[in-house]
Amino acid sequence: MTAQNPRLLYVDDDPALARLVERGLKRHGIDVDHAADGKDGITRLLQGGIDVIALDQHMPGLDGLATLEQIYRLPMATPPIVFVTASEDSQVAIAALKAGAIDYIVKDTKGDFVPQLHAAVTGALETARMRKARDEAEAEVHASRDRYAALAAERELLLREVNHRVGNSLQIIASLLHLQASSTNDDDVKAALTSAMGRVAAVAQVHRRLYTSHDLKSVMLNQYLEALLEDLRRSTEGNRMSRLTLQAEPVEIDPDRAVGIGIIVNELVMNAVKYAYPEGSGPIHVDLRRPNGEGIELAISDEGVGLQAKQDNPRSTGMGQRIVSAMATKLEASVERDPAHAGTRIVIRFNASRNVPHAPSA
């Protein structure tokens, strides 16, 4: 298929020069339509099919600048315009460029006008082609950005819905465990069911927080722990947690690590409830802070009988300690007992994000 020649609209009141332009440019594969004045030029432009315009300044009726101004008011994409002036009209040429002309040439008396016009028209067509390619590329970038934003919004909505449903399902399981614990008279069964309920609630709280959060990639750990401890206070052991307190600095963490921390807190708090105060209840403290702004330190403490008494308790199965160790390994955290504390104080130290080893340098 043969490519169509570009078409020039040559607007000039000199018919002899127009015929010269038509013959000269035809040899270079450029078709020429001639308009004798600005009004006729605008009429032909509105008919379509024009790729570039050469516009003379000196014409009866509308001169070149006035025609240029009206062309740019038309409700259509304007082809590139090469302005044609006399040698003494440099100021007019500058005004034309400021008004939107892409180039200008000067009529001469030595026969060089047509080659100069050909060069200017070819340059204008190439500039127009490059501008069109740039505009299309920018439009594609904007369209891709809009598509990505729409997909991201849809993904976020789906993730929120998933978190909402998972959180609700886990909450139902926790409620069933709560009912089962309330209906049994066996203290060991009650304690096991209550611990299981706390573990499920720890996971459910993360999903509930992600559902209501503006950021699905992180959880405010201090707010999460506050909600988690409130769940524990409402559990079957809630009457023994009346003095359960939290002091927490604002800490942002990813959801997976929040789950591990929540399970650790649940286990250590439940251990304190079961073993620290054999005669009843007492204070249990959860403290979250960032010492010197580096790393995260989480401490769970009581003022009870101490760690050895807990270990000697025949009711202890060691399950809580194994769960804490497993979660600490997942978090790459250290777990230490504070020997200076009168009761029991367990300190967990970890980073907000997982340590990823750097790739070796090439």
N, C-alpha and C positions, 0 to 999 in steps of 0.2 A: 504493500500500500504506500503510495507516494505522499510524503508530508506536504501539507498545505503551506504555500508561501505566506510569510507575514504580510500584513496589509498596512500601508502608511496612508494616513489622511493628511494631504498637503493643503494647507489653508493659506492662499496667497492670491492677490488680485491681478497678478501678472500671468496671463495664460501661456505666453511663450516660454517663460521660465518653468511653468508647471509641466509643459510638454517635455522640456529638456530633462526635468527631474524624473518624469515617468519613464522616459527612454533609458536614462542612465541607471536608475535603480532596478529596472526590469532585468537588465543584464546581470544583476547581482541576486536575482531571485526574490525581489521585493515588489509586490504589487502596490500601485499608487491610485488612490482616489483623490480627485481635486475638488476643492470648494473655493469659490471666488471671494468669499468674505466670511466674517465670523458667524453670522446668522446661519448661512448655508452649512458651514462647518459643524455647528452644533446639531443642526437637523440631520446631517449624515451620521454623526457620531451616535445619535439616539437610535439609528437603525441597526446598530450593532456590527460586529465583525471587524472592528478597527483594533489593531495591535499597538500602534504608535502614532503620534501626531507631530507634524512639523507646522509651527504656527508663526506666520509673519507678523511683525509689529505694525507696519504701515499699510492700512487697508481702509476703504471707505466704510462709514458706519461704525461698527465696533472695531476698535483697533485690537492689537494682539493682547495687551494686558487686560482689557475689558473682556475679551473673549475667554482668556485664561481664567479669569475670576468666575465667569458664568459656568464654564465647564466644571470647575470644582464644586459648584453648587448643585450639579445634577445628581439625582438619586441613583447613582450607578458607580461601579468601579471605574476609575479614570485610567486610561492608558497612559504610558509615559509620554511626556511632552518635551520636544526639542524646540526652543524658541529661536526665531530668526530675526536678526536686527541689522541695521546699517552700521557702518564702521564707527560713526560718531555717537552711537546709542549705548555706550557702555553702562550708563546708569540705569537705562531701561532693562538691559540684560540682567543686571544685578537684582532689580526689582522683580523680574520674572522668576529668577532662581529662588528668591525669598518667597514668592507666591506659590511655588511648587514645581516649576519646570525642572526637568532632570538634567538638562544641558542647554547650551546655546551655541549658535554659530553666526558668523558675520558674512553677509553677502559681499562678494568681491567682484571686481571687473576683469579678472584675469582667467576666468574659466575654471577655477578650483572649487566652486561652490558645490557642485554635485558630489565630487569625491569627499568633501568635508561633510556634506549632509549624510552620505552613506555611512561614513565612519561614526557620526553622531547617532544616527538611527540604530546602527548595529550595537553600539555601546548601550543605548537606551533599552533596546530589547534584552540584552544580556543582563543589565541591571534589574530590569523588571522580572526576568526569569529567576534571578537569584533572590530577589525580595519575595517572590511568590513561594519559592522553595523554603525560604526562612519562615514565612508566615505559616505555611502548611506544617513545617516541623514544630513551630511553637504551638500551633493549634493541636497537633497530635500530642505534644507534651502535656498541654492543659487537659486534653481529653483523657489521657492516660492517668494523670493525677486525679481527675474527677472519678474515673473508674476505680482507681485504687482506694480513694477515700470512701466511695460507696461500698466497696467490698470490705474495707476495714470496719465500717460502721455496722454492716450486716454481720460480720464475724463477731464483733463485740456484743451485738444484741444476742446472737446465738450462744456465746459463752456465758452471758449473764443468765440466759434462760437455763442453760445446763447447770450452772452453779445454783440457781434457785431450786431446781428440781432435785439435784443431789442433796442440797442442804435440807430440803423438806423431807426427803426419804430418810436421811440419817437421823433427823429429829424424830421421825416416827419410830425408828428403831430404838433410839434413846428413851423415848416415852414408854415403849413396851418393856424395856429393861427396868425402867423405874417402877412400873406397875408390878412386874414380877418380883422385884426386890421388896416392894411394900407388902406383898402378899405372903412372903415366906417368914417362918419363925426361926429358921436356922441362921445363926449369926454368920457362919462361914459362907453360906450361899448368898446371904444378903450382901456381905462385903464383896464377894466376887462379882455379883451382878452390878453393884454400885460402881466398882472399878471399871467394869466393861462399859457401863453407861457413860462414865466420864471420858473414856477413850473415844467413844463414838461422838460425844458432844464436842470434843476437842477438834475433830475433823469437820463436823457440821458447822462449827462457828467460823472456820476459815471460808467455807463456801458461802455462808450467809453474808460475811463481810465483803466477799468479792462481788456478790450480787448487788449490794448497795453502794459499792465503791465506784468512783469515777476512773480508777486505774485498776485494770484487771491483772497487772503484772506485779503488784506489790500489795502488802498488807501493813497497816500501822500496828506494830506489835503491841504497843501499850494499850490501844483500844481493844485489840483482840483478847488480850489477857484479862482486861476488865470484864468483858462479856463472858469469858470462860469461867472466871471465878464466880460471877453471878449465877451461872448455871450450876456450879458446884454447891453454892449456898442453897439452891432450890432442890438439891438432891435429897435422897432419903437420909443422908448423914448431915443434912443442913443444920440441925440443931447443935451440932458439934463444930460448926464453922462460923458461929456468930462473931468470932474475933479474927476472922480471916481478912487480911488487909493487903493492899497493893500500893506500892509506890513505884511509878514507872516514868522514865523520860521518853519523849517521842522517839521512836525507832521505826524505820521503814525496812521491810524485809520481804523476800519473795515468798509466795504462798506455800511452796513445798517445805521450806525451812520453818515457816510458821507452824505447820502441822506437827513437825517433830518437836518443836519447843512446847507446843500446847500439850502434847502427850507427856513430855517430861514433867511439866508443871502439874498435870493431873496426877501422875504417879507419886510425886514427892509430897504433894498436898494430902493425898489420900493416905500415904504412909504416916504422915504426921497425925492425921485424924485418928488412925487406927492404933498407933503405938506410942505416940508421945505423951499422951495424958490418960493413963489407965483409969484414973478416978473420974474422968469427965472430959471437959473441954478446956482449951487454953488458946493463947494467941498463936497464930500462924502468919508469917509475913512472907510476901513475895516482893522482891525488889529487882527492878530492871534499870540498868544505867549504862552509860558509855564513859568509862573512866578515861579522862584526858582526850575524849573524842575519838579514841581508837578501840576497835573491837566492841563487843557487847558482853556485859556481865549480868548474869541472872542468878539470884540467890533465893533459896527457899529455906526458911528457918523457923524453929520453934523454941520454946523454953521448957521443954519437957524432960523426960527421964534420960535422954541421951541415946546415942547410936547403939552402944553395946546392949543396952536394955532392949532395944528394938530387935536386935539380932538374936537375942536369947529368948524372945517371945515365941512360944510354941505355935502361935497362930501364923507366924510369918512363913510364907512359901518362897520368898526370894523372887517372885515373878516381877514385882515392881522394879527391883534392882536390875533384872535382866532387860526389861523394857527400856529403862533409862540408859543402860549401856548401849543397847542397840541403836536408840535414837541419837545418842551422843556420837556414835561412830558415823551415822549418816550425816550429822551436822559438822563432822570434823571438829568436835568440841572436846574440851577437857572438863572432867567432873572431879571436883575435889571437896573434901570435908574440911571445914574450918576447925582446927583443933582448939582454938582459943575460945570458941563459943560454948557457953554453959550447957545449952541443950544440944540441938543438932542444927547445923547450918551447912547446906550443900551449895557450892558455887559452880556454876557452869559458865565457861568462857568460850565464845565463838565469834565468827565474823558474820556480817550481814549477808554476804554472798559466799558461794563456795570458792575455795582457792583452786584456780585453774592454772596448772603449770605452763610456763611460757615455752613456746617452741624453740629449739636450739637455733642459734644464729647460723646462717649459711657460711 
